[in-house]
Amino acid sequence: MCSRTISEASEHAGVPERTLYRIMAQEDFVTLYREARSLAVSIATSKLQKASSLAVDTLSEIMEDVEASPSARVSASKVVIDLAFRAYEIEDIESRLSRLERAHARK
């Protein structure tokens, strides 16, 4: 997962590329690799969520800072509006999907 290419990964692991390709074709490897990638994405997502509060605070500070350039204030405002709209869309879709799933489960 930390190598950019199969060639680089084979060097890092100390196995020939051909062997690595055979290993990568095995179902057990594919399953474990997907689980590891899923965990890596989950950790990264958690870090992003933690940092998002600070990012919103920073954007708010820039928006409210009368000393900041107008373009910086407009950019910060646009980002906040765009993200708020996306968050609303996601919440709306999740809500609608939940209702559909509950209705489908009752049938």
C-alpha positions, 0 to 999 in steps of 0.5 A, spaced: 500 500 500 505 504 500 508 503 494 506 507 487 508 501 483 508 493 483 515 494 481 517 498 487 512 494 491 516 487 489 523 491 491 520 493 498 518 486 499 524 483 496 520 478 492 520 478 484 515 481 481 512 475 478 511 472 485 508 478 487 503 478 481 501 471 483 500 473 490 496 479 488 491 474 484 490 470 490 483 471 493 485 471 501 490 477 499 485 481 495 480 480 501 486 482 506 488 488 501 481 491 501 480 490 508 487 494 509 485 499 504 478 500 508 482 501 514 487 506 511 481 510 508 477 510 515 483 513 519 484 518 514 477 520 514 477 520 521 483 525 521 479 529 516 473 530 520 477 532 526 481 537 522 474 540 519 472 543 525 479 547 525 478 549 518 471 551 519 473 556 524 479 558 520 474 560 514 470 564 519 475 568 521 477 570 514 470 571 512 469 576 519 476 579 518 475 586 515 483 587 514 483 581 510 483 582 502 476 582 499 478 576 495 480 572 501 473 573 504 469 572 498 473 565 497 472 563 504 465 565 504 464 561 497 467 555 500 463 555 507 456 556 502 459 550 498 460 545 503 454 547 507 450 546 501 453 539 500 452 537 507 445 539 506 444 534 500 448 528 503 443 529 509 437 529 505 439 523 501 441 519 507 434 521 510 430 519 503 434 513 503 433 511 510 425 512 508 426 508 502 429 502 506 424 502 511 418 502 506 422 496 503 423 492 509 415 493 511 413 490 504 
